[in-house]
Amino acid sequence: MTDESGATPEIRAILDRSALQSYARGHVHVGEVLGEVTAERDTVIGIPAAALSAAHAAHLDDKDARALLRLVASLPSTTVLDLDRQAAEDMAGALVVTDGDLSLAHGVWAANDLGVLYLTADPGAVSALVPADNILTIPRDDA
């Protein structure tokens, strides 16, 4: 992903499935973090494609929630991280330690590979997989 100047924005954080689901429910927390983390020019938040797919699957019967997911994935402050051939190979170890949870593995691998914050509403699921200082908990309930 490049911006108008041709520069590649720096990924500062990863949104996991639970954070995306919080956003889809209309909770304000993810939007607030998006603004703070990407306040600097040329910074974005990464959305693993597998996490985005899982969030959509959790809201198949809710057109408003899915519209919000499409919105967050298209914002200039976010970038969807492809699950391409190289990523599939590189994240294989993460898939093993997440008991085959592709969504979780994609996010954990990306956060650890990039050394960035991992935004989640379910910190217990990643407490042994991402450094504690890199986990930012998104409240489950709206403000």
C-alpha positions, 0 to 999 in steps of 0.5 A, spaced: 500 500 500 502 506 498 499 513 499 499 519 494 506 520 494 508 513 493 511 512 500 508 506 504 505 507 510 508 504 517 503 499 520 503 501 527 498 496 530 493 490 528 486 489 529 484 482 531 477 479 530 474 481 536 476 488 535 473 488 528 467 485 531 466 490 537 467 496 531 461 492 527 457 493 533 458 500 533 462 501 539 467 507 539 473 504 542 476 502 535 475 508 532 478 512 538 484 508 537 484 509 530 485 516 530 490 516 536 495 511 532 494 514 526 495 521 528 502 521 525 502 522 517 504 515 513 501 511 519 496 505 518 492 500 522 493 493 519 487 488 518 489 481 517 484 478 511 483 472 515 480 476 521 476 481 517 473 474 514 471 471 521 468 478 523 464 478 517 462 471 518 460 472 525 455 478 522 452 474 516 445 476 518 447 483 520 447 488 514 449 494 518 455 490 522 457 488 515 457 495 512 461 498 518 466 492 517 467 494 509 467 501 512 473 500 517 477 496 511 476 501 506 479 507 511 485 511 509 488 509 516 487 502 515 490 497 510 488 489 509 493 485 510 493 479 504 494 472 506 498 471 500 503 465 499 508 468 503 504 470 509 501 463 509 508 460 509 511 465 514 505 464 519 505 457 519 508 456 526 503 461 529 497 457 526 500 451 530 500 455 536 493 457 535 490 450 534 489 452 527 485 458 528 487 462 522 484 468 524 488 468 530 494 466 527 494 471 522 493 477 527 498 474 532 503 473 526 503 480 523 503 483 530 509 479 532 513 480 525 512 487 525 513 488 532 506 492 533 500 493 538 495 488 538 488 491 539 483 486 542 477 485 546 479 478 548 486 479 551 486 472 554 486 469 547 493 472 546 496 473 552 501 467 551 502 469 544 504 476 543 508 480 548 504 483 554 506 490 552 504 490 545 497 488 547 492 493 547 485 491 550 479 494 547 473 494 552 467 489 550 462 494 552 460 501 549 463 507 552 
